[in-house]
Amino acid sequence: MSREKRFSPFRNINFTMGLWITLAILLIALLSLGYTPFDPNRMNLSMRFQAPNSNHWLGTDQYGRDILSRVMKGAVNSMIVGVVAVSIGMGFGIFLGSLAAFYKKWVDETIMRISDVLYGFPAVLSAILITSILGPGVVNSMMAIGIFNIPIFARLTRATSLSVWERDFVASAKAIGRSDAEIVWKHILPNILSPLIVQGTVQFAIAILAEAGLSYLGLGTQPPHASWGRMLQEAQTFMGTSPWLAIFPGCAIALAVLGFNLLGDGLRDMLDPKLARIQQRI
């Protein structure tokens, strides 16, 4: 008899690559909280526009600031925005989606129609609208991106909850006198957690990209604080003479988005029972 192969998550290429990229960015962000090669906001006009060298590994910008230090600090900003924005969207979205699935009828219709209206606007466009009203800044950026995430998680929670409500174990919980809140907390949410986690990683990547876009437009993180999008905006004037000013923050954005997207794809493959069985046989 052939022995069944033990399933390992690291056999999934997307998950493995996404995990390592994500962990590397998180470690850089954590490291920058206590250490950067130079003060990321310190200007030194005598050192401006230096190409990458042994002292400044990624070069310096138009104010003589060390780009490596600013890229490291920009990672902190992107991670914080991603965590807060996804938490806002997931928290309110799960609550509203659960209400829609439980009460149905006019409650479901009201919540879903509002979600459709919010979902009709792209993430960056919605964030631009909200930050234009509330004013530029990283806090308003997080709120704007988080509000965009709410209908995404609400629709997903509703769709997955409706299928779980029809299962036998929910009927059994009702029969033995479990309260509605207890059924939602102990039976519904644990069974819909997998798709929510996968969606959370995808929205994290979108949040990083949206924050970079807002900072590029001057509506996100304000100077002198480091932001990958702001660094790109400042570098566009010097692309012809000092391309490294844009290359390194641009690569940081691309790697962060790629890492979280690959991580989301890998989690989806592993948490989907059909795909997991296929991978186990490979």
N, C-alpha and C positions, 0 to 999 in steps of 0.2 A: 504494500500500500504506500502510495506517495504521501509524504508529510505535507500538510497544508502550510503554505508560506505565511509567516507572521507579517501582518501589515505594519509598515513603518511610515510615519508621515514624511520622513526625509527621502522616501522614494519618489515623492511628488516634486518634480523639478520646479514648478511654479512656486510651491509653498517654500521650498528650501531657499531659492534665490530671493524671494520676497522677504523671508524671515531674516536672512543675513543682511540684506540691504537696509531693512527697517531697523534692525538692532544696531547696525553701524551708525545710522543717523541719530538714533536715540542716545547712543554712547557719546557721540560727538556733542550733542546738545547738553547732556549731563556734565561732560568734562568742561564745557565752556562756562558752566555756572561757577566753577572755582578756578579755572585756568584758561587763559588764552595767551599765545606767544607775545602779543602786544595789547595795549589798551585799544579796543576796537574803535573808540571815538576820539582818540588822541590824534591831532593833526600835526604834521611835520612837513612844511612846504619844501624844505630842502631835500626831502626823500620822495617827492611826488613822481608818479608815472614810472616807477621802477619796474622792470620786467621781473618775472620770477627768478629768484636767486637763492643762494645758500642762507641768507639772512631773512628774507621775506619769500617764503616758499611759493606763494601765489602772486607775488608782486604787491605794489601799492597803488592807491587810486589818485585822483586829482588833488586830494588834500594831503597826501602822504600817509594815509591810514593803511594799516596792514589788511590785505584782503582776506587772508586765511582767518584772522581773528574775527572779521566781520561775517564771513561765511559761517563760522562756528556759532556766533551769536544769533545769526539769522535762523539757524536750525532750532534754537530755543523758541524763537518767536513763532515759527511755523508749527512746531509741536504743540505749543500752548493754544494757538488758534484752532488747530485741528481737534484737540481734546475737548475744548470748551464748546466749539460749534457742533461737533457730533454729539456731545452730551446733551446740549439743548435740544437738538433735533430728535434724538432718541428718547429722551425723557418725556417730552410733550407728545411726540408722535406715538409712542407706545400707549400712553394714557388715552389719547383721543381715538386711536385705532381700536383699543379694547372697548371703549364706550360704544363705538359704532357697531362692533361685532356683537356686543351683548344686548343693547337696547333695540337695535335695528330701526325699522320704520323711519320716523321723521328725524330722529337723532342721527341715524346712519346717513340719511340723505343730506342733512345740513352739514355734517362734518366732511363728508366726501365732496360735496359741491364746493365748499370753501377750499378744500385741499386741491381740487382740480384747478381753481383760479390761481392759487399760489404756485402750483406745479407748472402752470403754463408759461412762467417766466424763467429764463435760464438763470443759473446760480449767480453768475457775475452781474447780469443785468439787474436782478433783484437786489443784490448787495449794493450796487451803485445807487439804485433808487433810495434804499434805506439810509445809506451813509450820506447821501446828498441832503436828506431831510434832517438826520440827527447830527450830522457833522463828521468830518474825518477823524480817524483814530482807531487804534487797534481794538479797543473795547467795542465800539460800534461795528467794526468789521466782524468780530466774533458773533455779535448779536444778529447781524444781517445774514451771515452764512448759516447760523443756527436756525433762523426762521425759515430759510429755504429748505433745510433738511426736515422740518417737521412734517410736511405732507408726504414726503417719501417714506418715512417710517410709519406714518399713520396708515397709508394705503397698504403697505406690506403687512403690518400688524393685523389689520382688518381681514385681509385676504387669508392669511395663515390661521388666524383665530377661528374664522367661520368653519373651516374644515375640521378643526380640533373639537369644536363645540358639538359636532355630530357624532363623536366617537363614543364607544360603549363605556369607557371608564369615566367619562364626564356624567353620563346618565346614572352610573352607579354612585358617583359622589353626590349627585342630587338626591338619589333614593335614600341614602343614609343620613340625609339632613345637613350636608355641608352648605355653608352660606355661599352666596354668589361671589363675594370678595375672596373667600378662601379657595373656591374653585379656580378663579382667575389666577391667583397667586401661586397655588400649589400644583395646578394641573395644566392650565392654558399656557402661561408664560414659559415654563420649562420646556414645553414641546414646540414653541415657536422661536426659541432662543438662537438656534443655529442660523437660520436665514438672516436674523437681525444682526448677528455678529459679522457675517459675511458682508452685509450691506454697510455696516459701520466702517469696515476697512476701506470699502470703495468710496464712501462719503468722506473719509479722512483724506484720501488723495485729492478729491475734488475741493475740499476745504483749503488744502495747501495751495492748490492752483488758484482758487478764487482770492485768497489772501494776497498772493503774489500779484495778481492782476489789479486788485484794489490799491496795493502799495505802488505799483507802477503808475497808476493814474493819480496818485497823490491823495487817495481817500483812505488808505490803510495806515500802516505804521508810519509815524512821523519822524523826521530827522531830529536829532542825530542818531536815533536808535537804528540798529542794523536790521534790514529786511531784504530777502533775496529779490523781491520785486522792485523795491526801491533802488537797490544796487543796479539792476538792469536799466531802470529809468535814468539814473545818473550816468551810466556808461554809454548810452546811445550816441552822445555827442562825440565820443572819443573812439568809436569802433574802428576807424581807419588807422589810427596811430597806436592805440593801446587795446587790442582786442581782448586781452586777458581780463579786463574789467567786466566784460559781459560773459565770457566763456565760463568762468568758474561758478558764479551764482546761477547761470542758466543750467549748467550741468547738475548743480545741487537740486534745483527744482525738478529737473527731469528724473534724476535718480530717486528722489523722494516719492514722486507720483508713480514711477515704475514699481518701486518696492511695495507700496501699499496695494497697487492693483494686482501685482503678482501674488501677494499674500492673500488677497481676497479671492482670486481665482483658485489658489491652492486650497483654501479653506472650503470653498464651495465644492470642489471635487471630492474632498475627504468627508464632508458632512452630508453630502448627498448619498443615500444608501446604495443606489444603483451604480453610481460612479465609483464609490468606495469598493464595492464587490468586484468591479471590472479591474481596478488597480491591484486588488489583492491577488487576482489570478495571473497578472502579468509577471 
